[in-house]
Amino acid sequence: MEFAQYSLALIITFALVRFVTENTKFHLRAKGLWVHHWILAAVAMAVVYLMEIESPIIWGALTGVALEGLRRKNWSIRDSKK
């Protein structure tokens, strides 16, 4: 059942993040860098890993956030609008 929890969390979070990113214009930019949500998800994954958290829901949600960001055309960390 853990795999089912992981899969459901991944799909639900992917869809939710897609909806939010399509309907908002919030961006984190600083000194020529663009901090995308896939970067934040990767950092959160590293923290969760170091804390040895094994929740399939948390891992599925973070994977959904990261995958939604990486599938986009512009996922570079360099801010082209600077």
Helices and strands as residue ranges (DSSP letters): H 2-23, E 28-30, E 33-35, H 37-50, H 56-70
